[in-house]
Amino acid sequence: MDKKQNLSPPPSPPLKNRAFFRYQPPPQPMTAEDENELLKKLQGFQYIPPEEIGKSICRHCLNDLTHAGWCGECEQREFARNWQKLDSGNPEVNSIIADTQFKTKNMFTFLEWISPKKIYRIPGIVGTGGTGYVTAGLWIDGPRKSVQKDDNPRSGPINVALKAFKSPKYFIKELKAIQEWLLNFNEFGREDFERALKYVVRCYGVTFNPATSSYELVYHLVKDGTLREYLDTKWTLLSWQEKLRLTKDLALALQLFHKRNLVHGDFHSANILMNNNVPVIIDLAQCCSEETAKSVQKLPFGLVPYVAPEVWCQAPYTKAADVYSFSVIMFEIATGCRPFGGIAHGLTLKKAVVQGRRPTIAYGSGIPNCYVDLIYQNWSHDPEKRFTVNQILINVCRWYGALLKKNDADIMEDFYKAESRRVKILAEDEQSLLHVLGGHPQATYTSRLLDDSTLRKQV
């Protein structure tokens, strides 16, 4: 490991000297005129009811909390005091962790250096991917809560996922992508903030595995498996109302990125975990701003069936390419099938996609026509003709709302006919679902670098 970088902590933010006033109301009710007069006298002061003390005002510096239970100034002073303890052994890792800590505005948007001694490792591999593998563990201290909690500023033991990497370059790439995501996360309004906590897996920080002499990222552990595994086992049980709810949730998750001009870059069903039937996006290694994606020429990375045709032709990766991938997931939700599961994912499929081939969806096969139309619209060879994620949300929410409220006869008829057809197909021919789990031996559903030399191995 590299030697620790000799850096001095950034200066602590100055404490604002603001007056603090606790107003005790008089025993008699006040008129509106009395209240206005009193407010004029108390200009520059703030009345805090006793029951609100310590909730909206910091109990230490008496300044407004920047987030529920979180005082930005006090927390950054605490980070500065602990600066000398931040010793991952790698100056670049130290710098990224410190950057998130000194720019955070709440308890969810910073990374920590987690000592290997604080991690209890559970044997066995939870999952594998193109850049590494994931194991499970127990973080003994748990994530930091706030200096507001003097008795114990940490949550206590928590289950975590430990992501190890095949190469240090993959580790640094994903760490930097998480750094950019957290800096954007800081600026989210309340609605998007709550949505990000729900739909994007949280990264707690970085640790080191002495057994492999490599760094690992520490994520929140989501135990319900991937979306692909969820569809493999539960697709026959999903009504169209549930499928629309799942589509809506995924669109809301992707919208978080696109609203900040970010692209995910590797959007597929194996990079989505299920948490109590709610989809959670993982693996931000390819996430970057659309401007960065346009300025950096790079080979496609991910799964062949999800890559948009223009990306194969060396066009920059855009939000429209994410939408193409999103619609492949819509195909999976609608049919239960793996995209192009019956053929090899090699050069032949790449050329076919560029020439216009798409997974086959049959109208009248238990899928509403409007849902099929939306998928094909977003599989257009021309990225300009695809919908934005906002337009997708408008359509899906309209359909979902119509089924919930029963207020649009045309939409209800389309989906009720599809639901009736779906149930009939399942009842008549259970064997028709065998293709869902089957597939070609060279159909690869693990993310990888998609250069021609790799694709030639799968013809």
GUKOLNU-143586 format. One line per 10 residues: number of its first residue (from 1); their letters; for each residue x negated, y, z of C-alpha. Coordinates in steps of 0.5 Angstrom, whole numbers. Layout:
// residues N
NUM	A	X,Y,Z | ...
This chain:
// residues 459
1	MDKKQNLSPP	0,0,0 | -2,7,-1 | -4,11,4 | 0,16,8 | 1,23,4 | -1,28,9 | 5,33,9 | 7,38,13 | 15,38,15 | 19,44,12
11	PSPPLKNRAF	20,49,16 | 27,48,21 | 33,53,18 | 33,59,23 | 39,59,28 | 44,64,27 | 45,68,33 | 53,68,33 | 58,70,38 | 62,65,41
21	FRYQPPPQPM	68,66,45 | 73,62,48 | 80,65,49 | 85,64,54 | 92,66,52 | 96,70,57 | 102,66,61 | 107,70,57 | 109,69,50 | 105,74,45
31	TAEDENELLK	109,78,40 | 106,79,33 | 104,86,34 | 100,84,40 | 97,78,36 | 95,83,31 | 92,88,36 | 88,82,40 | 85,80,33 | 83,87,31
41	KLQGFQYIPP	79,87,38 | 76,80,37 | 74,81,30 | 67,77,29 | 69,72,35 | 73,66,34 | 78,63,38 | 77,55,40 | 82,51,43 | 79,47,49
51	EEIGKSICRH	81,41,46 | 77,43,39 | 71,44,43 | 65,39,40 | 70,38,34 | 69,44,29 | 63,47,33 | 57,44,35 | 56,43,42 | 48,45,42
61	CLNDLTHAGW	48,51,37 | 55,53,37 | 55,54,30 | 60,51,25 | 60,44,24 | 58,43,16 | 62,36,16 | 66,32,21 | 62,31,27 | 55,33,23
71	CGECEQREFA	51,40,24 | 47,41,19 | 42,45,22 | 41,41,28 | 40,35,24 | 35,38,20 | 31,40,26 | 32,32,28 | 29,30,22 | 23,35,22
81	RNWQKLDSGN	22,32,29 | 22,25,26 | 17,27,20 | 11,24,23 | 15,18,24 | 17,17,17 | 11,12,14 | 13,8,9 | 6,7,7 | 8,10,0
91	PEVNSIIADT	7,18,-1 | 13,18,-7 | 18,14,-3 | 16,18,3 | 18,24,-1 | 24,22,-4 | 27,20,3 | 25,27,6 | 28,30,0 | 35,27,1
101	QFKTKNMFTF	34,28,9 | 33,36,8 | 38,37,3 | 44,33,6 | 50,36,8 | 53,30,12 | 52,23,15 | 53,20,8 | 48,23,3 | 41,22,6
111	LEWISPKKIY	36,16,6 | 32,13,12 | 26,9,13 | 28,3,16 | 22,-1,20 | 22,-8,18 | 22,-10,25 | 29,-7,25 | 32,-12,20 | 34,-19,22
121	RIPGIVGTGG	34,-23,15 | 39,-28,13 | 36,-34,9 | 39,-35,2 | 40,-31,-4 | 47,-27,-4 | 46,-25,-12 | 41,-24,-18 | 41,-19,-23 | 36,-17,-29
131	TGYVTAGLWI	31,-13,-24 | 31,-17,-18 | 36,-21,-13 | 40,-19,-7 | 39,-22,0 | 43,-21,7 | 41,-18,13 | 43,-15,20 | 40,-8,21 | 40,-8,29
141	DGPRKSVQKD	40,0,30 | 45,1,24 | 46,8,21 | 45,14,24 | 52,18,26 | 50,25,29 | 46,28,34 | 53,30,37 | 53,23,40 | 48,24,45
151	DNPRSGPINV	49,17,48 | 48,13,42 | 46,17,35 | 47,10,32 | 53,6,30 | 49,-1,32 | 48,-7,29 | 51,-8,22 | 51,-13,16 | 47,-10,10
161	ALKAFKSPKY	45,-13,3 | 37,-12,2 | 35,-11,-6 | 29,-14,-8 | 25,-12,-15 | 21,-16,-20 | 17,-10,-21 | 15,-4,-17 | 17,1,-23 | 24,-2,-22
171	FIKELKAIQE	24,0,-15 | 22,7,-16 | 27,8,-22 | 33,6,-18 | 31,10,-12 | 30,16,-16 | 37,15,-19 | 40,14,-12 | 36,21,-10 | 40,24,-16
181	WLLNFNEFGR	47,21,-14 | 46,23,-7 | 44,30,-9 | 50,31,-13 | 54,27,-8 | 53,33,-3 | 57,38,-7 | 63,34,-8 | 70,37,-5 | 74,33,0
191	EDFERALKYV	78,29,-5 | 72,27,-9 | 68,26,-3 | 73,21,0 | 73,17,-7 | 66,16,-7 | 66,13,0 | 71,8,-3 | 69,7,-10 | 61,7,-10
201	VRCYGVTFNP	57,3,-5 | 53,6,0 | 45,6,0 | 42,7,7 | 35,7,6 | 28,3,4 | 25,-2,8 | 19,-7,7 | 19,-14,6 | 12,-17,9
211	ATSSYELVYH	13,-24,7 | 13,-21,-1 | 9,-15,0 | 14,-11,-3 | 19,-5,-2 | 27,-7,-2 | 33,-2,-2 | 38,-3,4 | 45,-3,2 | 52,-4,5
221	LVKDGTLREY	54,-11,5 | 60,-12,1 | 62,-20,1 | 68,-21,-3 | 64,-22,-10 | 63,-19,-16 | 69,-17,-21 | 68,-22,-26 | 68,-27,-20 | 74,-24,-18
231	LDTKWTLLSW	78,-25,-24 | 75,-32,-25 | 79,-34,-19 | 85,-30,-18 | 87,-27,-25 | 93,-32,-26 | 95,-29,-20 | 95,-22,-22 | 101,-18,-24 | 101,-13,-29
241	QEKLRLTKDL	102,-8,-24 | 96,-10,-20 | 92,-10,-26 | 94,-3,-27 | 92,-1,-20 | 85,-4,-21 | 84,-1,-28 | 86,6,-25 | 81,5,-19 | 76,3,-24
251	ALALQLFHKR	77,10,-28 | 77,14,-22 | 70,11,-20 | 68,13,-27 | 71,19,-27 | 66,21,-21 | 60,20,-25 | 63,24,-31 | 65,30,-27 | 58,31,-25
261	NLVHGDFHSA	56,30,-32 | 52,23,-30 | 53,17,-34 | 52,10,-31 | 49,7,-36 | 50,0,-34 | 57,-1,-33 | 60,-8,-33 | 64,-13,-29 | 58,-16,-25
271	NILMNNNVPV	56,-9,-23 | 62,-8,-20 | 64,-11,-13 | 71,-13,-10 | 72,-10,-3 | 79,-12,0 | 81,-12,-7 | 78,-5,-8 | 73,-4,-14 | 66,-2,-11
281	IIDLAQCCSE	61,0,-16 | 53,-2,-15 | 47,-2,-19 | 45,6,-20 | 39,4,-24 | 41,7,-30 | 45,13,-28 | 42,20,-30 | 45,26,-33 | 47,26,-40
291	ETAKSVQKLP	42,31,-42 | 37,27,-39 | 39,21,-43 | 39,25,-49 | 32,27,-48 | 29,21,-47 | 29,15,-52 | 29,8,-49 | 32,1,-51 | 39,-1,-49
301	FGLVPYVAPE	39,-4,-42 | 45,-9,-40 | 49,-14,-43 | 50,-15,-50 | 58,-15,-50 | 58,-8,-47 | 53,-4,-51 | 57,1,-55 | 55,1,-63 | 52,7,-63
311	VWCQAPYTKA	47,6,-57 | 44,0,-62 | 43,5,-67 | 38,9,-62 | 43,14,-61 | 43,18,-54 | 47,14,-49 | 53,19,-47 | 59,19,-43 | 63,16,-49
321	ADVYSFSVIM	58,10,-49 | 61,9,-41 | 68,9,-44 | 66,4,-49 | 64,-1,-43 | 70,1,-39 | 74,-2,-44 | 71,-8,-45 | 72,-9,-37 | 80,-7,-39
331	FEIATGCRPF	79,-13,-44 | 77,-18,-38 | 83,-15,-34 | 88,-16,-39 | 86,-23,-42 | 82,-26,-36 | 76,-28,-41 | 69,-26,-41 | 67,-22,-47 | 64,-26,-53
341	GGIAHGLTLK	64,-32,-48 | 64,-37,-54 | 58,-34,-58 | 50,-33,-56 | 49,-26,-54 | 43,-25,-59 | 41,-21,-65 | 47,-24,-69 | 52,-21,-64 | 48,-14,-64
351	KAVVQGRRPT	49,-14,-72 | 56,-16,-71 | 58,-11,-66 | 55,-5,-70 | 59,-8,-76 | 65,-7,-73 | 66,-13,-69 | 70,-13,-62 | 73,-18,-58 | 80,-21,-60
361	IAYGSGIPNC	86,-19,-57 | 93,-22,-59 | 99,-17,-59 | 104,-21,-56 | 100,-25,-52 | 102,-23,-45 | 99,-16,-46 | 103,-9,-47 | 102,-6,-53 | 100,0,-50
371	YVDLIYQNWS	94,-3,-46 | 92,-6,-52 | 92,0,-56 | 88,4,-51 | 83,-1,-51 | 82,-1,-59 | 82,7,-59 | 76,7,-54 | 72,1,-58 | 72,6,-64
381	HDPEKRFTVN	66,6,-68 | 66,14,-68 | 64,16,-60 | 68,22,-62 | 75,18,-63 | 74,15,-56 | 78,18,-50 | 75,21,-44 | 76,18,-38 | 81,24,-36
391	QILINVCRWY	85,22,-42 | 85,14,-40 | 87,16,-33 | 93,20,-35 | 95,14,-39 | 94,9,-34 | 97,13,-28 | 103,14,-32 | 104,7,-34 | 103,5,-26
401	GALLKKNDAD	107,11,-24 | 113,8,-28 | 112,1,-25 | 112,4,-18 | 118,9,-19 | 122,5,-24 | 123,12,-28 | 121,11,-35 | 125,6,-39 | 120,5,-45
411	IMEDFYKAES	114,4,-41 | 118,-1,-36 | 120,-5,-42 | 113,-6,-45 | 110,-8,-39 | 116,-13,-36 | 116,-16,-43 | 109,-17,-42 | 109,-20,-35 | 115,-25,-37
421	RRVKILAEDE	111,-27,-43 | 105,-28,-38 | 108,-32,-33 | 111,-36,-39 | 105,-38,-42 | 102,-40,-35 | 108,-44,-34 | 108,-48,-41 | 100,-49,-42 | 95,-49,-36
431	QSLLHVLGGH	90,-52,-40 | 90,-45,-44 | 86,-42,-39 | 80,-47,-39 | 77,-42,-44 | 76,-37,-38 | 71,-40,-34 | 68,-44,-41 | 63,-40,-45 | 57,-41,-50
441	PQATYTSRLL	50,-43,-46 | 47,-37,-49 | 52,-32,-47 | 48,-28,-42 | 52,-24,-37 | 45,-22,-33 | 43,-15,-34 | 36,-14,-38 | 32,-10,-43 | 35,-11,-50
451	DDSTLRKQV	30,-11,-55 | 29,-15,-61 | 24,-20,-58 | 29,-21,-53 | 35,-22,-57 | 31,-27,-62 | 31,-32,-57 | 39,-32,-57 | 41,-33,-64
